[in-house]
Amino acid sequence: MGSMNDPIADLLTKLRNASKAQHRFIDIGWSNMKEAIVKILRDKGFVAHYLVKEEKKIATMRIFLKYGMEREPVIQGIRRVSRPSLRRYVSYQDIPRVMGGMGITILSTSKGVLEGNTARQQKVGGELLCLAW
């Protein structure tokens, strides 16, 4: 499980662990793909917000985690679906619904990284990156 092989799994693992440990934020290396995923997580209320900063041509992203009234993490679970060793592609009809619509799916499509419902509305399938609930 090298973070170099699968930066998205690395991102999800850090989010999962940090929210369990109730950290305020995590810092990770920036990429377009990671920012696109985090943007969806923010828009859907799973993370509070994020910042991207660049120092010496190296961009990093600070993601601020979100908690409920009792300091329980908003992210109950987050799972990588498609892996570098085993890619999972779905058509828009086959995009799974997570926990009866409580969770979200994130896909990489020809129209960019989209949340499952958006992809369904636009009738585009793609690589099923991860699920969050």
HUBELVEN-V84213 format. One record per residue. PSI is psi in whole degrees, -180 to 180 (* if undefined). D_CENTER is the distance of its C-alpha to the mean C-alpha in whole Angstrom. Layout:
<<PSI,D_CENTER> <PSI,D_CENTER>>
This chain:
<<65,18> <137,18> <-23,15> <-37,17> <-35,17> <83,13> <-28,11> <-43,8> <-39,9> <-47,11> <-49,8> <-40,6> <-44,10> <-41,11> <-46,9> <-50,10> <-43,14> <-38,14> <-36,13> <-39,16> <2,18> <37,18> <153,17> <-37,17> <166,15> <154,14> <132,14> <163,13> <142,14> <144,13> <160,12> <-45,12> <-47,9> <-42,7> <-39,9> <-41,8> <-47,4> <-35,5> <-42,8> <-44,7> <-38,6> <-48,9> <-30,11> <5,10> <17,12> <-30,9> <154,10> <-59,13> <178,13> <158,12> <147,15> <128,16> <149,19> <126,21> <130,24> <47,26> <9,24> <118,21> <136,18> <161,16> <131,13> <122,14> <122,11> <124,13> <161,12> <139,14> <156,17> <-172,19> <-37,23> <24,23> <22,21> <140,19> <141,15> <-38,13> <105,10> <-35,13> <150,11> <128,8> <135,9> <134,9> <-64,11> <131,12> <161,14> <-35,16> <-22,19> <91,18> <141,16> <114,16> <143,17> <149,17> <165,20> <-26,19> <-24,21> <10,19> <121,16> <151,15> <131,16> <123,14> <51,16> <35,19> <-2,16> <-32,15> <-178,12> <157,9> <147,9> <126,7> <151,9> <114,11> <178,14> <-17,18> <22,17> <-173,14> <122,10> <154,10> <150,10> <-46,12> <-39,15> <-45,15> <-41,15> <-47,18> <-39,20> <1,20> <44,21> <137,19> <-173,17> <-160,15> <125,13> <99,11> <-55,8> <168,6> <145,8> <143,7> <*,11>>
